[in-house]
Amino acid sequence: MATLRQSRFLFGAVVLAGCGGGGGGPGPGPTPVITKTGGDNQIAPAGQALGALEVTVKDGSGNALPGITVNWTAASGGGSVNPPSSLTGADGKATTTRTLGPGAGTQTTTAGATGATAVTFSAVAQIQGATQITASGSATGPDSVLSTVQLSALVRDQNNLTIQGVIVTWTLTSGAGSLSQPTSTTGANGIAIDSLTVTQTAGPRTVQAAVPGLVGSPVTFTHVAKAGNATEMAYDAGDGQAGAVGTALPLEHRVIARDAYGNPKPGLTVTWVTGLGGGSVSNAAPVTSGTGIAAVTRTLGANAGLHSDTARVDSLTGSPVAFTDTAVSVVGINVGNNFFNPTPAAVANGSFVRFSWAGGSQHNVTWDGAPGALPTNSATQGTGTHTVRLTQPGTYTYHCTIHGSPGSGMAGTINVN
């Protein structure tokens, strides 16, 4: 039989054990573990409700946990869940219903609870049994005007299997032309076909093939209608210029090539030769640009008078195209040693005057008087040239602002007859 002292000791031990060693209150509850137990990887039409999604919540020992709040979220793809939260029953299970969003493809739903790692359900939404649309073959390409080109779109499901019977809508979104039909249906190979007939105007056209909601919709096709064969060549710019003998004219000589419908024709080689006056052109065989233009720079010969050059493509209407320009004499005036020489100078109306620096000191040509508008002043420089054309009879006066003033010091006069 235990003594009174032993009984008191045993009673204290029991009390201490019941109090958990002196701690305050019960310890934390078990950590919940969520497992997907129904409804994952379903396939349904977009916008429709799936079968129930189900999870089971247990503790770390595998025992079902009732009364746990599970929160449901339509994580991707849109749509909704109902209810957005649910309690686990005695078996630890909770459910919701997922309604898919309007687009095709994979859509996800998450289920989570406090203290637990969330799980994710996946579902595939289909539209007319398909999930995706792409171009069949190249989506871009060149074609000539007045041509008909075939367009094709490929429709597949989530497993990349082709889907028959899908209705595809076709729309011409830019450029001039016509489609053979507004809609077409995919065949056994999953391909829907339409054709585009372009007008006589060159340039790009875009067509879209759409099944709203499918991944990749709409598919855009771009076709560039190229100009037909060149049939004519015509003058574009640069004729009738005047320049100093032995110099390049400021404006290019330009011709344009076109097809029978007036579209500019690129890639055409033009033969270009000089005629009267000699000189040269920058390119004897220029090629027309994307705008149908072929261009050269004309350098005049050494003698004053008419100068000519021609551009030709013998097979084209309008060929050859002739250009006529005027080479004008140049009167030289030296700039140096604080003098202009000669001065005064007498020149014919329309002549060019070229000031030439001998090197050394810095000088400039600043105009003071003229029968009309003042010519262009030169820069302050020690070498080089400055050329002006005097086109009105009368007296022109000028000076160097560094070494003279109007009418005195380094100053000069030109009399135009």
C-alpha positions as CSV (number, residue, x, y, z in Angstrom):
1,M,0.0,0.0,0.0
2,A,1.3,3.4,-1.0
3,T,2.1,5.8,1.7
4,L,0.5,9.2,2.0
5,R,3.7,10.9,0.7
6,Q,3.8,8.5,-2.3
7,S,0.2,9.3,-3.1
8,R,0.8,13.0,-3.1
9,F,3.8,12.5,-5.5
10,L,1.8,10.5,-8.0
11,F,-1.1,13.0,-8.0
12,G,1.3,15.8,-8.8
13,A,2.9,13.8,-11.7
14,V,-0.5,13.2,-13.2
15,V,-1.4,16.9,-12.9
16,L,1.8,17.9,-14.6
17,A,1.3,15.4,-17.4
18,G,-2.2,16.6,-18.0
19,C,-0.9,20.2,-18.3
20,G,1.6,19.3,-20.9
21,G,4.6,20.1,-18.7
22,G,3.3,23.5,-17.7
23,G,2.4,24.9,-21.2
24,G,-0.6,27.2,-21.8
25,G,-3.6,25.8,-23.8
26,P,-3.8,23.1,-26.5
27,G,-1.1,22.8,-29.3
28,P,-1.7,23.6,-33.0
29,G,-4.1,21.6,-35.1
30,P,-2.9,19.1,-37.8
31,T,-1.5,20.5,-41.1
32,P,-4.1,20.0,-43.9
33,V,-3.1,18.3,-47.1
34,I,-5.3,18.8,-50.2
35,T,-5.5,16.2,-52.9
36,K,-7.4,16.3,-56.2
37,T,-9.9,13.4,-56.2
38,G,-12.3,14.2,-59.0
39,G,-12.9,16.3,-62.1
40,D,-9.3,17.0,-63.4
41,N,-8.5,17.1,-67.1
42,Q,-12.0,17.5,-68.4
43,I,-12.8,18.6,-72.0
44,A,-15.9,20.6,-72.8
45,P,-17.2,23.3,-75.1
46,A,-16.1,26.8,-74.2
47,G,-18.6,28.6,-71.9
48,Q,-20.1,25.4,-70.6
49,A,-20.1,23.9,-67.1
50,L,-17.7,21.0,-66.3
51,G,-18.5,18.1,-64.1
52,A,-17.9,18.6,-60.4
53,L,-14.3,19.3,-59.2
54,E,-13.5,17.5,-56.0
55,V,-10.7,17.6,-53.4
56,T,-10.1,15.6,-50.3
57,V,-8.4,17.2,-47.2
58,K,-6.5,15.0,-44.8
59,D,-4.0,15.5,-42.0
60,G,-0.4,14.3,-42.2
61,S,-1.4,10.8,-41.0
62,G,-4.0,10.4,-43.7
63,N,-7.1,11.1,-41.6
64,A,-9.9,13.0,-43.2
65,L,-10.4,16.5,-41.9
66,P,-14.0,17.7,-41.8
67,G,-15.1,21.4,-41.5
68,I,-12.2,22.8,-43.5
69,T,-13.0,25.7,-45.8
70,V,-11.7,25.2,-49.4
71,N,-11.5,28.3,-51.6
72,W,-11.9,27.8,-55.3
73,T,-10.7,30.2,-58.0
74,A,-11.0,30.3,-61.8
75,A,-7.3,30.9,-62.3
76,S,-7.0,31.2,-66.1
77,G,-9.3,31.3,-69.1
78,G,-12.0,33.3,-67.5
79,G,-15.3,31.7,-66.5
80,S,-16.4,31.1,-62.9
81,V,-16.7,28.7,-60.0
82,N,-19.8,28.0,-58.0
83,P,-19.6,28.0,-55.0
84,P,-16.3,29.9,-54.6
85,S,-15.8,28.2,-51.2
86,S,-17.1,25.0,-49.7
87,L,-16.6,23.0,-46.4
88,T,-15.2,19.5,-46.2
89,G,-17.6,16.9,-45.0
90,A,-17.0,14.0,-42.6
91,D,-15.0,12.3,-45.4
92,G,-12.8,15.4,-45.9
93,K,-14.3,16.0,-49.4
94,A,-15.3,19.4,-50.9
95,T,-16.6,20.2,-54.4
96,T,-17.5,23.0,-56.7
97,T,-18.7,23.5,-60.3
98,R,-16.4,25.2,-62.9
99,T,-18.0,27.1,-65.8
100,L,-15.4,27.5,-68.6
101,G,-14.5,30.9,-70.1
102,P,-15.4,31.8,-73.8
103,G,-12.0,31.0,-75.3
104,A,-10.6,27.7,-76.5
105,G,-7.5,26.1,-74.9
106,T,-6.4,25.1,-71.5
107,Q,-8.2,26.7,-68.5
108,T,-7.2,26.2,-64.9
109,T,-8.9,26.2,-61.5
110,T,-7.2,26.3,-58.1
111,A,-8.3,24.9,-54.7
112,G,-6.7,26.1,-51.5
113,A,-7.2,26.2,-47.8
114,T,-5.4,27.9,-44.9
115,G,-2.1,26.3,-44.1
116,A,-2.3,24.0,-47.2
117,T,-0.6,24.0,-50.5
118,A,-3.1,24.7,-53.3
119,V,-3.8,22.3,-56.1
120,T,-4.6,23.1,-59.7
121,F,-7.2,21.5,-62.0
122,S,-6.8,21.7,-65.8
123,A,-9.5,21.6,-68.4
124,V,-9.6,22.0,-72.2
125,A,-12.2,24.3,-73.7
126,Q,-13.1,23.6,-77.3
127,I,-14.9,25.6,-80.0
128,Q,-16.6,23.4,-82.7
129,G,-14.3,20.6,-81.3
130,A,-11.1,22.6,-81.9
131,T,-8.7,24.6,-79.9
132,Q,-6.4,26.3,-82.4
133,I,-6.1,27.7,-85.9
134,T,-3.0,28.5,-88.0
135,A,-2.1,29.3,-91.6
136,S,-1.6,26.2,-93.8
137,G,1.6,26.9,-95.6
138,S,3.1,30.4,-95.8
139,A,0.8,33.3,-94.6
140,T,2.6,35.8,-96.9
141,G,3.5,35.9,-100.6
142,P,3.8,38.0,-103.7
143,D,1.4,37.8,-106.7
144,S,0.9,39.8,-109.8
145,V,-2.1,42.1,-110.4
146,L,-5.3,40.5,-111.6
147,S,-4.2,37.1,-110.2
148,T,-6.1,34.7,-108.0
149,V,-4.4,33.2,-105.0
150,Q,-5.5,30.3,-102.8
151,L,-5.5,30.8,-99.0
152,S,-5.8,27.9,-96.5
153,A,-6.2,27.7,-92.7
154,L,-5.5,24.6,-90.6
155,V,-7.7,23.8,-87.5
156,R,-6.6,21.4,-84.8
157,D,-7.5,20.2,-81.3
158,Q,-5.5,20.2,-78.1
159,N,-3.7,17.0,-79.3
160,N,-2.8,18.6,-82.6
161,L,-5.3,16.4,-84.4
162,T,-7.0,17.9,-87.4
163,I,-10.7,18.7,-86.9
164,Q,-13.3,18.4,-89.7
165,G,-16.4,20.5,-90.0
166,V,-15.2,23.7,-88.4
167,I,-16.7,26.9,-90.0
168,V,-14.0,29.5,-90.8
169,T,-15.0,33.1,-91.6
170,W,-12.8,35.0,-94.2
171,T,-12.5,38.8,-94.4
172,L,-10.6,41.0,-96.8
173,T,-9.3,43.6,-94.3
174,S,-7.2,45.9,-96.6
175,G,-6.5,46.4,-100.3
176,A,-8.7,45.9,-103.3
177,G,-10.0,42.5,-104.4
178,S,-12.6,39.9,-103.8
179,L,-12.9,36.6,-101.9
180,S,-14.6,33.6,-103.5
181,Q,-16.7,33.0,-100.4
182,P,-17.3,34.5,-96.9
183,T,-17.0,31.2,-95.1
184,S,-15.6,27.7,-95.7
185,T,-15.6,24.5,-93.7
186,T,-12.6,22.4,-92.8
187,G,-12.3,19.0,-94.5
188,A,-11.0,15.7,-93.2
189,N,-7.5,17.2,-93.2
190,G,-8.6,20.1,-91.0
191,I,-8.0,22.7,-93.7
192,A,-10.5,25.4,-94.8
193,I,-9.8,27.0,-98.2
194,D,-10.7,30.3,-99.8
195,S,-9.3,32.3,-102.8
196,L,-8.5,36.0,-103.3
197,T,-8.7,37.7,-106.7
198,V,-6.8,41.0,-106.7
199,T,-7.5,44.0,-108.9
200,Q,-5.2,45.7,-111.4
201,T,-3.7,47.9,-108.7
202,A,-0.3,46.8,-107.4
203,G,0.2,46.8,-103.6
204,P,-0.4,44.7,-100.5
205,R,-3.7,43.0,-99.5
206,T,-4.5,41.4,-96.2
207,V,-7.1,38.7,-95.5
208,Q,-8.1,37.2,-92.1
209,A,-9.4,33.7,-91.4
210,A,-11.2,33.6,-88.1
211,V,-12.9,31.2,-85.7
212,P,-13.6,33.5,-82.7
213,G,-12.2,32.0,-79.5
214,L,-9.7,29.6,-81.1
215,V,-6.0,30.1,-80.1
216,G,-4.4,31.9,-83.1
217,S,-7.6,33.5,-84.4
218,P,-7.7,35.5,-86.6
219,V,-4.9,34.3,-88.9
220,T,-3.7,37.1,-91.1
221,F,-2.6,36.5,-94.7
222,T,-0.6,39.2,-96.6
223,H,-0.2,39.1,-100.4
224,V,1.6,41.8,-102.4
225,A,0.3,42.2,-105.9
226,K,3.3,43.1,-108.1
227,A,3.1,45.3,-111.2
228,G,2.8,43.4,-114.5
229,N,5.3,43.6,-117.3
230,A,6.5,47.1,-118.1
231,T,4.8,48.6,-121.2
232,E,5.8,52.3,-121.1
233,M,8.5,54.7,-119.9
234,A,8.0,58.4,-119.4
235,Y,9.8,61.6,-118.2
236,D,9.7,62.2,-114.5
237,A,12.0,65.1,-113.5
238,G,15.3,67.0,-114.1
239,D,15.0,68.4,-117.7
240,G,15.9,71.9,-118.7
241,Q,18.5,72.8,-116.1
242,A,21.4,75.2,-116.5
243,G,24.8,74.6,-114.9
244,A,28.4,75.7,-115.0
245,V,30.5,73.9,-117.6
246,G,32.2,70.8,-116.2
247,T,29.9,70.5,-113.2
248,A,27.2,68.2,-112.0
249,L,23.6,69.5,-112.4
250,P,21.9,69.9,-109.0
251,L,18.8,67.8,-109.9
252,E,18.8,64.2,-111.1
253,H,17.5,63.2,-114.5
254,R,14.6,60.8,-113.8
255,V,12.3,58.5,-115.8
256,I,9.5,56.2,-114.6
257,A,8.5,52.8,-116.0
258,R,4.9,51.5,-115.6
259,D,2.9,48.4,-116.6
260,A,-0.3,48.4,-118.7
261,Y,-2.4,49.5,-115.7
262,G,-0.2,52.4,-114.7
263,N,1.5,50.6,-111.8
264,P,5.2,51.6,-111.3
265,K,7.5,48.8,-112.4
266,P,10.6,48.1,-110.2
267,G,13.7,46.1,-111.2
268,L,13.8,47.3,-114.9
269,T,17.3,48.2,-116.3
270,V,17.4,51.4,-118.3
271,T,20.2,52.3,-120.8
272,W,21.4,55.9,-120.4
273,V,23.8,57.7,-122.7
274,T,25.1,61.2,-123.2
275,G,24.7,63.2,-126.4
276,L,25.4,66.8,-127.2
277,G,28.1,68.5,-125.2
278,G,29.8,65.4,-123.9
279,G,30.2,65.1,-120.2
280,S,28.9,62.0,-118.4
281,V,26.1,60.4,-116.4
282,S,26.6,58.7,-113.0
283,N,25.2,55.3,-114.1
284,A,24.9,54.0,-117.7
285,A,22.5,51.2,-116.6
286,P,20.4,52.3,-113.6
287,V,17.6,50.0,-112.4
288,T,14.1,51.2,-111.5
289,S,13.4,51.5,-107.8
290,G,10.3,50.2,-105.9
291,T,8.5,53.3,-107.2
292,G,9.5,52.6,-110.8
293,I,12.0,55.4,-111.0
294,A,15.5,55.3,-112.7
295,A,17.7,58.3,-112.0
296,V,21.2,59.6,-112.9
297,T,23.3,62.6,-112.1
298,R,24.3,64.5,-115.2
299,T,27.8,66.1,-115.3
300,L,28.1,68.7,-118.1
301,G,31.0,68.8,-120.6
302,A,33.7,71.4,-120.8
303,N,32.1,73.6,-123.4
304,A,29.2,76.1,-123.1
305,G,26.0,75.4,-125.0
306,L,23.3,72.7,-125.2
307,H,23.9,69.3,-123.6
308,S,21.7,66.3,-124.0
309,D,21.3,62.7,-122.7
310,T,18.7,60.0,-123.3
311,A,17.2,57.1,-121.3
312,R,15.9,54.1,-123.2
313,V,14.3,50.7,-123.0
314,D,13.6,49.9,-126.6
315,S,10.6,47.6,-126.0
316,L,8.6,50.3,-124.1
317,T,6.2,52.9,-125.4
318,G,7.7,56.4,-124.8
319,S,11.3,55.3,-125.2
320,P,13.7,57.0,-125.6
321,V,13.2,59.9,-123.1
322,A,15.5,62.9,-124.0
323,F,16.9,65.5,-121.6
324,T,18.3,68.9,-122.7
325,D,20.3,71.2,-120.5
326,T,22.5,74.2,-120.9
327,A,26.2,74.5,-119.9
328,V,27.1,78.0,-119.1
329,S,30.5,79.7,-119.2
330,V,32.3,80.4,-115.9
331,V,34.1,83.6,-115.1
332,G,36.8,83.1,-112.5
333,I,37.7,85.6,-109.7
334,N,40.7,84.9,-107.5
335,V,40.4,85.5,-103.7
336,G,43.7,86.2,-101.9
337,N,46.3,88.6,-100.6
338,N,43.4,90.8,-99.5
339,F,42.3,91.4,-103.1
340,F,39.7,90.2,-105.5
341,N,41.1,89.8,-109.0
342,P,39.9,90.9,-111.5
343,T,37.7,93.7,-110.4
344,P,35.7,95.1,-111.9
345,A,34.7,92.1,-114.0
346,A,32.4,92.1,-117.1
347,V,30.3,89.0,-117.7
348,A,27.5,88.0,-120.0
349,N,24.0,87.7,-118.5
350,G,23.3,84.2,-117.2
351,S,27.0,83.4,-116.6
352,F,28.4,81.7,-113.5
353,V,31.0,83.4,-111.4
354,R,33.4,81.2,-109.5
355,F,35.4,82.7,-106.6
356,S,38.6,80.6,-105.9
357,W,40.6,80.9,-102.7
358,A,44.4,80.7,-103.1
359,G,45.0,79.5,-99.5
360,G,46.4,81.3,-96.5
361,S,44.3,84.1,-95.0
362,Q,40.6,83.7,-94.3
363,H,38.3,85.7,-96.6
364,N,34.6,85.7,-97.6
365,V,32.3,87.1,-100.3
366,T,29.5,89.2,-98.9
367,W,27.2,90.9,-101.4
368,D,26.2,94.6,-101.0
369,G,24.2,95.4,-104.1
370,A,22.5,93.8,-107.1
371,P,19.9,94.7,-109.8
372,G,17.6,92.1,-108.1
373,A,17.9,89.7,-105.2
374,L,21.4,89.5,-103.7
375,P,23.3,86.3,-104.6
376,T,24.3,83.9,-101.9
377,N,27.2,84.9,-99.6
378,S,30.2,82.6,-99.2
379,A,31.5,81.1,-96.0
380,T,34.6,82.5,-94.4
381,Q,37.3,80.2,-95.8
382,G,41.0,80.0,-96.8
383,T,40.6,77.4,-99.6
384,G,37.9,76.1,-102.0
385,T,35.5,77.8,-104.3
386,H,32.1,79.6,-104.2
387,T,30.0,79.7,-107.4
388,V,27.0,81.9,-108.1
389,R,24.9,82.5,-111.3
390,L,24.1,86.1,-112.2
391,T,20.8,86.3,-114.2
392,Q,20.0,90.0,-114.4
393,P,21.9,92.7,-116.2
394,G,23.3,95.4,-114.0
395,T,26.0,96.1,-111.4
396,Y,26.8,93.7,-108.5
397,T,29.0,94.8,-105.6
398,Y,30.6,92.7,-102.8
399,H,33.3,92.9,-100.2
400,C,35.2,90.8,-97.6
401,T,33.9,91.6,-94.1
402,I,37.3,90.8,-92.6
403,H,39.5,93.0,-94.8
404,G,37.2,95.5,-96.4
405,S,33.8,97.3,-96.3
406,P,31.3,98.2,-99.1
407,G,33.2,100.0,-101.8
408,S,36.6,100.1,-100.0
409,G,39.4,97.8,-99.0
410,M,38.9,94.2,-100.1
411,A,35.8,94.9,-102.3
412,G,34.8,94.3,-105.9
413,T,32.3,95.0,-108.7
414,I,30.9,92.8,-111.5
415,N,29.1,94.3,-114.5
416,V,26.6,92.0,-116.1
417,N,25.8,92.8,-119.8
